């Protein structure tokens, strides 16, 4: 069993222990929750929920709600191994963006979405009001309630560093919606313990490490999509006692390699993606470019073998973020860069 697997197994054990000693109040319906500025009311616990986006689906699976799920869609990465058996019980609509018609064909009574691109105002799938007209309540991950500053800011921006608090809010609210508050509190307690353990991982020297988080690129000559300073990538750098070398509030800035080289990061984190959209989705392709290109190969992080691999989903503000931070920490400890 890998450390990645054993961590989640430990989470399950911790959750069981918490459930044995705690009894949160049952949800009182009708329940109204203000979600991303929208009041959403639930007359009862959902029975045919749709999880749009990996984070929404995996939170529901971690809460043991597979029997209450009618389908999932949009999976950039494979499901967590420990959730594979539960996930197999739930219909997969598509690993890409689903159609509105495909969602409605499952007769849902609740739709939870991980990203505004799935149910937001500019979504090509559907908008929240489309579901409201059909009296289907929706929920958007609080971590992704971002405002666009202008038309060039495709993914939105953050004016302060993301924290796990919005993820804890999401877990708590979803557990209330489904009347499984005990399970929600158990999961939150486990994540808090793991976050505290990670914060004990500080640089081995007095100098803070700076990080670049490379998600992907269409080609070596194209701009690289990076994790912005205030998003999940910035959180990972912070929780490990460092900083994001990319100083922009954009959630997903796209920069040329001249600018990335100028940022002079101590560590380069490359994303591993299960999707098969671009060649540089693969971490080995990213590393091959970094180590062979005449310019990038001269970066101190490359020369010092300070390139680490992380699940690409961890660069989104999701439950995967804490797992990604643990992956980075394990590799940096092996290199003697953090304690």
N, C-alpha and C positions, 0 to 999 in steps of 0.2 A: 504493500500500500504506500502511495506517495504521501509526502507531507501535505500536499494540496488536498488529497482525499481524506487523510486522517483528521485534518482540521475540521472539515465539515462533519465527519463522524462524531468528533468531540462535541461539535455544536448540537448535534441531535441528542447526545447523552446529557449535555447540560440542560437542554430544553426539557427533557423528561424529568430531570431532577427538579427543575423550577416548577413544572406542572404539579409535581407531587406535593409541593409545599406552598403553593400560591393559588388563590382563587380570585381572579378578577371578576368584576361585576358583569353580568350578562347584558348584552346590548338591549336597550329599550327602543322599540320601533313605534312610530316612524323616527328614523335617525336622519338628521340633516347635517351635512358637512360642507364647509366652505372650502372649495378646491380650486386653486388658481383663480380666485376671484369670483367663482360661480358657486351658488348654493345648490347642492345635490341632495335630494331626499330619497330615502330607501324605506319602503313600506315593510319589507321583510328581508331576510338574508337571501342573496342571489342563489339561484339553483342552476343557471346556465350562463356562466360568466365566460367572456372572451378575454384572453390576455394578449394584447397587441404590443409586441416588443418583448425582448428577452427579459428585461428587468421585471416587468409586471408579471409575466408568466412564472418566472422563477421565484418571486416572492410568494405568489399564491401556492406554488408547489412546496416551498419551504414551510408554509403554514398548513400543509396537509390538506389542500382544498381540491385535489385532482378530481374528486367525485362531483364537485360543484362547477367544473369547467367544461364548456361546450366546445372550446377550440382555442388555438393559439396561432400567431403569425408573426413574421419578421424576426428571424433568428440570425444575427450576424455570426454567432459562434454556436457550437454544439452545446446542448444542455449540460449542466454540471453532472459529472458521472454519478454522483450519489442520488441525483434526482431522475436518472434515466428510466427507472422502473415506473415511477409515478407518472412521468411525462408520457410514457408509452400508452397510458390509459386515456390520454387527451388527444383529440383529433387535431392534426396539423393542417391548417388551411394552406399555408405556403411559408417558405423561409424568407420570401421577399414581401413587398407591400401587397396586402390583399385588396380585393375590390370591396366596395360597400355592399354589393349584392352578395358576395361570398360570406360576409359577416352576417348579414340578415338571414341568409339561408339556414343558419344554425339556431334561429329563434332565440337570440340572447336576451337575458334580462339584466345584463350589466356588462359594460365594456371598460376595461382598465387599459390605459395606454402609457407606454414608457416615454414617448416623444411627441412633441407638437406636430411633427410631420405626419403622424398617424391620425390625429383627430383635431389638430389645431386650425387656426383661421386660414392658413395657406396650404392645408393638407390636400393632396390629390386623392386620398382615400375617402375621407368624410370629415365633416366638421361637427363639433359638439352639438350644434343646433339641429343637425340632421337626425341625430339620435334622440334629442329632446322632443322633436316633433312626433316621434314614435313612442314616446314615454319610456325610453331606455336610458337609465342613468349612466353617466360616464365619470371616469376618474382619470386625471392626468398626473403623472409623477410630479410632486412639488419641486423636485430637484431640477426639472427642466422647464419651469415656468419662467422663461427668459423674455426680455423685451428686445426687440430689434431697434438699433439706433438709426439705421438707414437701410436703403435697399441693397447695399453691398454687403451688409452683415447678414449672411444667409442663415446662420445658426443662432444668432443672438449673442449677448455678452453679459458678463457678470461684473458688478462693481465691487464685490468683496469675495473673499475666498469661500468656496463651497465647503460645507462640513457635513459630517454624518447626521447632523440633527434633522435635516430635511428627509433623509432616508429613514431615520427612526420614526419621523412623523408619518411617512408613507406606510411603513409596516404597521404602526399603531392604528392608523385609520382603516387600512384594509382589514385588519383583524377585527375591528369594531363592526365594519360593514357586514362581515361574514359571521359575527357573533363567536369569534374564537380569540377573545382578548388575551386569554392565558398564553396561548401559543405565540401571539405577537410580543408580549412582554418577555417571554423566554428567549425569543430570537434577538430582541433588542439587547438584553442583558449579555448574551454571548458576544455580539458584535462590539459592545462597549468594552468588554474584557480584552478582546483581541486588539482593539484600537489602543488601549492603554499599554499593552505589551509592545506594540509597535513603536510607540512614542519613547520607549526606553532604548530604542535603536538610534543612537546618535553617531555622527561622524567620528571615526577613530582619531582624527586630528582636531585641532581647534578651529580649522577652517570649514565653513559650511560647504557641503557639496551642492553644485548647481546641476540641474537636470534638463535635458531635452527629451520630450516624449513624441516619438515619430509614429503616427498612426499608419499612414500609407501615402503612396504617390502613384499617379497614373504611369509615370515612366521616370527613369533617372534624371532626365532633363527637365521634368515638370516640377512645379512647386510642391513642397511636402506639406501634407496636412498634419498639424501638430496639436498637442494638447495645450490650451491656453493657461495663463498663469493662475486664474481664479477658478478653474474647473476641477474635475476629479484629479487630473494630473498634478495640478498645483497642490491639492490636498495630499497626494501621495508624497510629493517632495517635502511638504511641511511635516507630515507625520513621521518622516524619517530624518528630521532635523536639518533639512536642506531647503532650497528654493528652486522655483522654476526659472530657468534661464531665459525663457521667452516672456518678455514683459509687455503683454497685450491683454486687454480685457475680453477680446473676442474668444468665444468658446472654442472654435476650431480655426485658428489662423492658418493661412497657407503662405509659406515663405520659400524663397529661393535659397539655394545652399550657400550663397555668399553671405546672406544675413544669418543663417544658422551657424556657419563657421565663426562669424564675428561674435556670436553670443558666447563662444568659448565654454561649453558645458563641461563639467567634471565627469558626468555620466550621460550616456545616450541609452534611452529605453526604447526598444523597438517592439512594435505590436505584432502579436501572432493572431492571425484572423483565419477562421475556418471558411469564410466565403471565398469564392474563386473569381473575383471581379478583375483584379489587376495582379500582375506578376509580383509587384512589390507588397502585396498583402502578406506574402510569406516572409517570416523573419530571416531565413537563410539568404533570401534575395537581398534584403536590406543590408545584412551584414557583409555580403559579398560586394555590394556597391561601396559601402563605407570603407572597406579595407583595400579596395582596388582603385578607386577614383583618385587621380593625382592630388586633388585638393582636399577631399574629406579624409584621405588616409593620413594626412599630416596633422589632423586635429589631435590634441593631447589625449582626449578621451579614447580615441581609436588606438593611438600608440600605447596607451596604458592598459589596454584590454578592458576598459570600463564600459563595455557594451553589454547590456542585459536584455533578456527577452521577457515580455509580459503579455498576458491575455489582453487582446485589444479592447475587449468589452470593459476592462477595468478603467479605460480612459474616459468612459462615460460615467456620469454620477449614478452608480448602481450598486447593488449588493456585491458585484464583482470587484468593485474598487478596493475593498479591504483585502480580498484574495490577491489582487494584483500587487498591492503594497507588500503583502507577505512574500510573494514571489520575488519581487525586487530585493527585499531585505535579505532573503536567503542567499541570493547570488552575490550581493555586496558584502555580506559577512564572509563568504567563501574567499573573496578577494581582499579581505582585510580593510575594507573601506568604511565599514560601520561596525559598531560593537554588537 
